[in-house]
Amino acid sequence: MNALLQPGLPWQRPMTVQDLDEVLAIEVGSYSFPWSRGNFIDSLAAGYLAEVRLDAQGQCLGYCVAMAGFEEMHLLNITVAPGHLRQGHARAMLARLAEQARQRGDRKLWLEVRQGNLAARQLYEAFGFTHVSVRKAYYPGPQGRREDAVVMSLALDAQGAPPHALD
């Protein structure tokens, strides 16, 4: 059964400094070039929208960090713990973020994703994001190489995320 359909599971709340040990464990286990504790602390100190997604026991399943701009929101990091992938958590965090952005009056939700991260790109496209451009050599890669980023955006209308985004 999909985790999103189970009563009381899961839920989200604002990220705090106390969450960072769990968040960093997921971050380090998910990426070759993870964010540092300092990146998360700076995001919290700057007042960025940062939330953790928790199960009924309060275990961190994932998190997202986004930066608000003028009539737009920029997703900086969204990650689901490796043992909880493909259960709808990323889609639910995206839907919540899109709704929060819409409520702020934002017109667009932006993100960059590694060109080689096909699973994430497919998720974003299924959610309604469209390809805007490519940032050359945006991400660090192995042996000092760099990887391009695909820039994507989601138009937010008065109703929020596209209807199929919540399917």
N, C-alpha and C positions, 0 to 999 in steps of 0.2 A: 504494500500500500504506500502511496506517496506520502512523504513526511508532512506535506502541507495539509493533508486531509485529516490527520489525526487530531482529535480534540485537544486543545491546549498546547499543541506543539506546532512549530517552535515559536519563539517570540523574540522581539528585538528591543534593545534599549540603547541609550547613548553609551559610547565607549568611555571608560575612565582609565586613569593611569594604572589602577589596580588590575585591569584586564590585560595589561601589556605582556605579562609572562605567557599567558595562553595565546594571545594574538601572535606574539613573536615565534612561538613554537610552530604555529600553523604557517606563518610566513616563511620561516626557514625551511620547513618541510615541503613547501610548495614551489619555491623558486630558486634558481641558480644564483640570482642576483637579488636577494631580498632587501626590503626596506630595513633600516636599522631602528633600534629603539628611539634614537634621536629623531628620525623621520616621523614616527608616530607621536612623540612628545611635542614636536614642533607643530604638527597638525592639530593636536588637541589645544595647545596654547594659542594658536591662531584662531580658534573657534570654528574650525571646519566641521561640517556635519560628519560625525564618525559614530558608527553604531556596530554593536556586536549582535550576532544571531545566536540564540541559546536554545538548548533543549530543556525538557522539563526539570532536569536535575541541575540546570545552570551551567552545563558544559558548553564551551564556545564551539559552535559549528562553523562560523565564518564571521566576516566583518566587511564593512565598506567605509571608505573615506571619500568625501567629496568637498569641493571648494565652490562656494557660491560666488557668482559674479553679477554683473548687471544683466538682469533678465535671462540668466543662464546658470546652469550648474555644470561643474566639470568633475566627472568621476575620476578619482586618482588611483584608487585601489579597491578591488573587490576580490575577495578570496574565500573559498570554501575549503574546510579541512579535508585532506585527501580521503579519509574514510567516509566522507559524507557527500562526495561528488555525485552528480546525476540524480539527485533526489529533489530537485526544485528549489534549493536554497538560494542559488545565485539569481534565479528568475524572480523569486519572492523579494530579495533585497533590491533588485532593479526596479520592480514594481513599486515598492515602498519609496525608493529614492525618487522615481518619476512623479509619484503623487506628492511628495514633500516639495519638489521643485515646482510643480504645477500650483500648489497652494501658495507658494512664495510669489507667484506671478511670472515664473521663468517661462521662456518660450522654447528653449533648447536645452538638451542634456548632451554633453560632449564627453568623449573618451579617446584615449589612445590604447591600442592593443598591439602586441608583438605580431609582426606579419606572419610568423611561423606558428602562432597559437590558433590553430584552426578550430579547435573546440570552442574557444571563447568567441572567435569571430562568428561562428555559426549560431551560438547563443544570442549574440547581439543582433545579428541579422534577423533571426526568428522573432526577436523582441520588437523589431521595427527600426533599428538603427540602420542608417545608410552610410556608405563609404563616401568620405568627403575628399581626402587627400592622403598622401604618404609623407611622413617625416623621415628623411634619409638619416641613417645611422643614429637613431634616437636612443636606443637601448644598448647597454653594454652586452657583449657576447663573449664566448670563450676565446682564449688566446688573444685578448686585446681587440678582437673584431667587434663590430657594432651591427645591430639588427635594426631594420626599418620598423617604424610604427605606422599602422593604419589609423588614420583619424576618422572617427565616426560620430554621427550626431543623430539625435532623436528629436523630432519636432513634438512639442507638447502643446496640445490644444486645450480648450476649456474643460474637456472631459478627462484630461490626463493622458495616461499611456494608451496606445492603441488597444482596441478590444481584444485582439488575439494575444497580447502580451501576457494576459492573465490566464490563458488556457493551460 
